[in-house]
Amino acid sequence: MKSTQWAIFVLLIGVSLTLQAQKPKNLPRYDQKKFHFGFTLGFNTMDFRVTPVDKSKMVSDSVILIEPVPEPGFNIGIVSSMRLHKYLDIRFVPTLSFGERRLRYKLRFNDSTIVSDYQSVESTYIDFPIFLKYKSKRLNNVRAYVTAGARYSLDLASQSKKDNTSDEIQIKLNPHDASAELGVGFDFYLTYFKFGTELKMAYGLLNLLKEESNLYSKGVDRLNSKMFWLTFTFE
């Protein structure tokens, strides 16, 4: 997660808490409803957890280092929420996420020259997360919460079925992923709707790497997704 996103998140919470503290109670019967619907807008940071292969299994000793380089993206989604208890909801938030990830390779050639090379992978995910939202007691127009759940993702931009050409060798990802996620956030009850800010992280459980016989793929044993979201909800 980039520092600017953290700063925006913390600043927004601080300002909103100050403004809401002295206001009369908005939407007093909002939480008595069984179902709520809305939409989300936000930013994401897509990243990898890289597990390199054993040195003894590497196809070449020219790969010195492999490290992920996260990149920013954005996402939009639709919220469906059902109240299970006074402080507990179950939520389904299908989301469209756009982003890019890069892998940085340090390569050593026969003349001992060391260079950096990058492999970029663009992704367009349709996410299907379902999770529980545990809420604190409402304090005037503010309520804190934590979330936990699971997510299935389908990458519409996956190049796993595309053949590499002699001019361009590209690392490829499998289109299917599943991840576990945790999040924290705040709900702010405004005059006409509820506004939420949420920070969430997800860790992929599946190996995304499509195994191929090239320098970039053979140096990696596993690629797991690691993603962060800063999301704003309108319900």
TIPAGU-881096 format. One line per field, with one value per residue (C-alpha): x, y, z; residue in three letters. Coordinates in steps of 0.2 Angstrom, whole numbers, m for minus. Example, Ala and Ser with C-alpha at 12.3 -4.5 7.8 and 13.67 -1.06 7.14 Angstrom:
<nodes>
east 62	68
north m22	m5
up 39	36
code ALA	SER
</nodes>
This chain:
<nodes>
east 0	8	10	m1	m16	m13	m12	m28	m37	m31	m35	m52	m56	m50	m59	m75	m75	m73	m87	m99	m96	m108	m121	m139	m142	m145	m154	m160	m169	m156	m149	m167	m168	m164	m156	m145	m139	m126	m110	m91	m77	m59	m41	m31	m13	m9	6	14	22	36	43	59	64	79	95	99	83	86	87	100	111	110	94	101	86	67	56	38	35	17	7	m9	m26	m44	m60	m79	m92	m110	m115	m128	m129	m140	m141	m139	m138	m138	m119	m116	m119	m115	m110	m108	m99	m95	m81	m72	m54	m41	m22	m5	9	28	42	59	73	92	101	120	127	143	154	148	137	122	106	88	74	55	40	23	7	m10	m25	m44	m52	m70	m71	m84	m81	m92	m88	m94	m94	m94	m99	m96	m110	m115	m108	m119	m116	m101	m98	m82	m81	m70	m72	m66	m70	m65	m65	m65	m57	m57	m44	m52	m35	m26	m14	m12	m18	m8	8	24	33	52	52	42	43	30	27	9	m4	m18	m35	m42	m38	m45	m40	m43	m46	m47	m52	m56	m67	m79	m97	m103	m122	m125	m142	m148	m136	m122	m104	m90	m71	m63	m45	m44	m30	m31	m18	m20	m21	m17	m2	m5	11	8	24	34	51	59	71	57	45	58	66	49	42	25	17	3	m7	m6	m19	m24	m39	m44	m63	m77	m95	m111	m127
north 0	17	30	42	30	28	46	49	36	42	60	56	47	61	74	64	59	78	84	70	71	85	82	76	58	54	39	33	18	13	m2	m10	m14	m32	m28	m14	m11	2	3	5	15	14	11	m4	m10	m26	m36	m53	m65	m73	m90	m93	m110	m119	m114	m132	m133	m117	m118	m104	m96	m79	m75	m66	m59	m59	m46	m39	m21	m16	m4	6	3	6	m4	m2	m14	m17	m20	m32	m33	m43	m41	m56	m48	m31	m30	m43	m42	m54	m45	m50	m36	m41	m30	m26	m22	m15	m15	m20	m30	m30	m42	m35	m47	m45	m54	m58	m61	m71	m55	m53	m38	m36	m28	m26	m32	m31	m41	m32	m41	m32	m39	m36	m45	m49	m52	m62	m59	m64	m59	m55	m38	m36	m18	m9	1	16	32	46	46	35	16	6	m12	m26	m39	m56	m68	m76	m70	m79	m69	m72	m63	m57	m51	m67	m72	m90	m97	m85	m92	m83	m76	m77	m57	m56	m68	m64	m72	m78	m80	m92	m84	m91	m86	m88	m78	m74	m56	m45	m27	m13	3	16	20	38	41	56	64	54	39	30	33	21	20	3	m3	m21	m34	m51	m65	m77	m96	m102	m102	m90	m94	m104	m115	m112	m116	m99	m89	m78	m93	m106	m95	m94	m108	m100	m83	m79	m63	m50	m35	m20	m10	8	8	21	14	22	14
up 0	m5	9	0	1	19	22	13	23	40	35	29	45	56	48	47	65	70	59	64	83	87	73	77	73	55	48	65	58	45	54	57	39	34	17	11	m7	m14	m23	m21	m28	m24	m27	m26	m26	m34	m29	m29	m16	m25	m21	m31	m36	m28	m35	m39	m50	m60	m78	m78	m65	m74	m63	m47	m40	m43	m34	m36	m40	m35	m45	m42	m50	m47	m44	m44	m36	m31	m12	m6	13	24	43	53	70	78	76	62	43	28	12	m6	m16	m34	m40	m56	m52	m64	m61	m66	m58	m62	m58	m58	m63	m60	m73	m75	m92	m96	m96	m78	m83	m72	m79	m73	m83	m80	m84	m83	m81	m83	m75	m75	m62	m59	m40	m30	m12	2	20	37	44	63	68	84	94	84	91	86	67	66	68	66	59	54	40	36	22	5	m13	m30	m44	m63	m73	m89	m96	m93	m107	m101	m118	m129	m136	m134	m150	m153	m151	m135	m120	m107	m90	m89	m75	m74	m74	m58	m40	m23	m8	11	16	31	33	44	41	47	42	43	43	33	30	15	14	23	18	22	21	21	20	16	12	3	1	m13	m10	m27	m38	m52	m62	m79	m80	m96	m102	m102	m91	m83	m78	m73	m60	m50	m40	m35	m38	m26	m26	m13	m14	m5	m7	m1	m4	m2	0	m3	4
code MET	LYS	SER	THR	GLN	TRP	ALA	ILE	PHE	VAL	LEU	LEU	ILE	GLY	VAL	SER	LEU	THR	LEU	GLN	ALA	GLN	LYS	PRO	LYS	ASN	LEU	PRO	ARG	TYR	ASP	GLN	LYS	LYS	PHE	HIS	PHE	GLY	PHE	THR	LEU	GLY	PHE	ASN	THR	MET	ASP	PHE	ARG	VAL	THR	PRO	VAL	ASP	LYS	SER	LYS	MET	VAL	SER	ASP	SER	VAL	ILE	LEU	ILE	GLU	PRO	VAL	PRO	GLU	PRO	GLY	PHE	ASN	ILE	GLY	ILE	VAL	SER	SER	MET	ARG	LEU	HIS	LYS	TYR	LEU	ASP	ILE	ARG	PHE	VAL	PRO	THR	LEU	SER	PHE	GLY	GLU	ARG	ARG	LEU	ARG	TYR	LYS	LEU	ARG	PHE	ASN	ASP	SER	THR	ILE	VAL	SER	ASP	TYR	GLN	SER	VAL	GLU	SER	THR	TYR	ILE	ASP	PHE	PRO	ILE	PHE	LEU	LYS	TYR	LYS	SER	LYS	ARG	LEU	ASN	ASN	VAL	ARG	ALA	TYR	VAL	THR	ALA	GLY	ALA	ARG	TYR	SER	LEU	ASP	LEU	ALA	SER	GLN	SER	LYS	LYS	ASP	ASN	THR	SER	ASP	GLU	ILE	GLN	ILE	LYS	LEU	ASN	PRO	HIS	ASP	ALA	SER	ALA	GLU	LEU	GLY	VAL	GLY	PHE	ASP	PHE	TYR	LEU	THR	TYR	PHE	LYS	PHE	GLY	THR	GLU	LEU	LYS	MET	ALA	TYR	GLY	LEU	LEU	ASN	LEU	LEU	LYS	GLU	GLU	SER	ASN	LEU	TYR	SER	LYS	GLY	VAL	ASP	ARG	LEU	ASN	SER	LYS	MET	PHE	TRP	LEU	THR	PHE	THR	PHE	GLU
</nodes>
